[in-house]
Amino acid sequence: MKTFAKKMQQFLVSEDGPTAVEYAVMLALIVIVCLTAITSLGTNANATFTKIAASIK
């Protein structure tokens, strides 16, 4: 039981947990920005191709 308590104390004192959370938040923000940019690009490309297709007809 002493070893479990000691390991739990070391886990709570270590800074690996908060660092992992920070990286996860950063990754989530990067993914959101990428998805937003890709969606915007797709919408603009679709409008351009629609305009070109209409002018060809």
Sine and cosine of phi, psi and omega as CSV:
sin_phi,cos_phi,sin_psi,cos_psi,sin_omega,cos_omega
0.00,0.00,-0.54,0.84,0.01,-1.00
-0.91,0.42,-0.64,0.77,-0.02,-1.00
-0.92,0.39,-0.60,0.80,0.04,-1.00
-0.90,0.44,-0.70,0.71,0.00,-1.00
-0.90,0.44,-0.64,0.77,0.00,-1.00
-0.92,0.39,-0.68,0.73,0.02,-1.00
-0.91,0.41,-0.62,0.78,0.04,-1.00
-0.90,0.44,-0.66,0.75,0.03,-1.00
-0.90,0.43,-0.67,0.74,0.02,-1.00
-0.90,0.44,-0.64,0.77,0.02,-1.00
-0.89,0.45,-0.68,0.73,-0.03,-1.00
-0.94,0.34,-0.50,0.86,-0.01,-1.00
-0.99,0.16,-0.53,0.85,-0.05,-1.00
-0.90,0.44,0.41,-0.91,-0.04,-1.00
-0.97,-0.25,0.24,0.97,0.01,-1.00
-0.93,0.36,-0.61,0.79,-0.02,-1.00
-0.88,0.47,-0.82,0.58,0.02,-1.00
-0.88,0.48,-0.59,0.81,0.02,-1.00
-0.90,0.44,-0.67,0.74,0.03,-1.00
-0.89,0.45,-0.63,0.78,0.02,-1.00
-0.91,0.41,-0.66,0.75,0.03,-1.00
-0.88,0.47,-0.68,0.73,0.03,-1.00
-0.90,0.43,-0.62,0.78,0.01,-1.00
-0.91,0.42,-0.66,0.75,0.02,-1.00
-0.91,0.42,-0.69,0.73,0.03,-1.00
-0.88,0.48,-0.69,0.73,0.02,-1.00
-0.89,0.45,-0.67,0.75,0.02,-1.00
-0.89,0.46,-0.66,0.75,0.02,-1.00
-0.91,0.41,-0.64,0.77,0.03,-1.00
-0.90,0.44,-0.66,0.75,0.01,-1.00
-0.90,0.44,-0.67,0.75,0.01,-1.00
-0.89,0.45,-0.70,0.72,0.02,-1.00
-0.90,0.45,-0.68,0.73,0.01,-1.00
-0.89,0.46,-0.71,0.71,0.01,-1.00
-0.89,0.46,-0.64,0.77,0.03,-1.00
-0.90,0.44,-0.69,0.72,0.00,-1.00
-0.91,0.42,-0.67,0.74,-0.01,-1.00
-0.91,0.42,-0.66,0.75,0.03,-1.00
-0.89,0.46,-0.70,0.72,0.01,-1.00
-0.90,0.44,-0.70,0.71,0.04,-1.00
-0.88,0.48,-0.67,0.74,0.01,-1.00
-0.89,0.46,-0.66,0.75,0.02,-1.00
-0.90,0.43,-0.70,0.71,0.01,-1.00
-0.91,0.42,-0.66,0.75,0.02,-1.00
-0.90,0.43,-0.66,0.75,0.02,-1.00
-0.89,0.46,-0.68,0.73,0.02,-1.00
-0.90,0.44,-0.65,0.76,0.01,-1.00
-0.90,0.44,-0.73,0.69,-0.01,-1.00
-0.92,0.40,-0.58,0.82,0.06,-1.00
-0.90,0.43,-0.67,0.74,0.02,-1.00
-0.90,0.44,-0.68,0.73,0.01,-1.00
-0.91,0.41,-0.68,0.73,0.00,-1.00
-0.89,0.45,-0.62,0.78,0.01,-1.00
-0.93,0.38,-0.58,0.82,-0.02,-1.00
-0.97,0.24,-0.40,0.92,0.00,-1.00
-0.97,0.24,-0.57,0.82,-0.07,-1.00
-0.88,0.47,0.00,0.00,0.00,0.00
